[in-house]
């Protein structure tokens, strides 16, 4: 096998997801899962709404604070993992929303983590996982997700359209994640919606290399496209920069380029007190202002 024949991390994750969905469908059919959703409809907490409120707050910063035990590139990130405590700390420290890793195989997450976070804090929740099938969207709703992650690198156009439409139909917001110009162009083909949040991931999910320039290079194309769209102008477009935000200087760089929203996990989770790390970061940004 040559180097180019070796599946990337992302390809391995997606292959695993297909097996997981197949097993889940055998344990509980899609029709039965849909019936559960119909019987357990609950209002969502408003993920996009919370980010919009952060945009007009005194700091003007919206933080999606992530709860993540491990990653394929770093292994175990937090050895004293206390999910409920971390959720509470993040809320007290000023996070706008929470992101919770539920992938088991590669990030040592659990579906139950999302429910636990929902019980521990009042912040809106993103189910951070690799969505490839409608089954996962219904499943996420039952777990209490307020927002779904759609990674364009994992999906073809038809899949993205289907999962996007279903998520919105169920009242959930959608974080549409891109890393390249091609992925951004494809993401912009999805229907405009007040539920849309555009995430620019500075991490290449195939190599796990990180470069903050990715956000700076793609955001102008994104803003220009959204500004040309009457439906998008009717509400404030939400752009989130993801991965590689380590310091107040990184946040200031993004703020100076009209990026107000940040998804940050590893920088907080590698400490003993993630909430304190968030608080210190925000204090540093305020001091730099």
C-alpha angles and dihedrals in degrees: 000000000000124000091256090055093059110102115242121241089257093051091051091049093050091048089052091049091056089054092047093050091048091053092046092051090052091051094046122009122234090245091053090047091051089050089054090052092051090050094047106043113158131171116261123237097238110250097182090042091056091052091049090052089051090054091064097039123109093266095039088215127123116197122195099197114205130219106207128156099188145351136205092248099043105027113211108011099177118032094183097053112182106166101183092046092049092049090052092046092051092050092049091047093057107265115160096208141359130237115203123194111223099169107116105188100052106017101031091238129144134210087236090063090073093053091046092052091049089054094045100049140022096225120116114262134226115202100222105206141110108275115202104143140045088238090070092051093056089043091052091052091055091048089057101256116166093186135031127212117226112187107199091205088064097048141061118223095264092051092048092050092048097047093042093052094046094048092052092044088057091050098253126133120237128225103204107201126204135171104177138044090249091053090048092052089051092047090053089060090068115098114274112249142165083238093063121107117179115216121195108200113207089197121086102225091207097055100013089228114148129215124167090204087076091075094044092050097047103037096073091055090047096047092046092051094047092046090056091056117085093206091053093048088058089071134025112271113233120220122181125192112214133198131009098048103137108148147028086257090059091051092046090052090055094044089053087056095050096259110134103166128074136185107206127173120137095048089059100033095055088066129076091239111038093178091054089049089054092048091051092049093052091046089053091052091050091050091052093052 
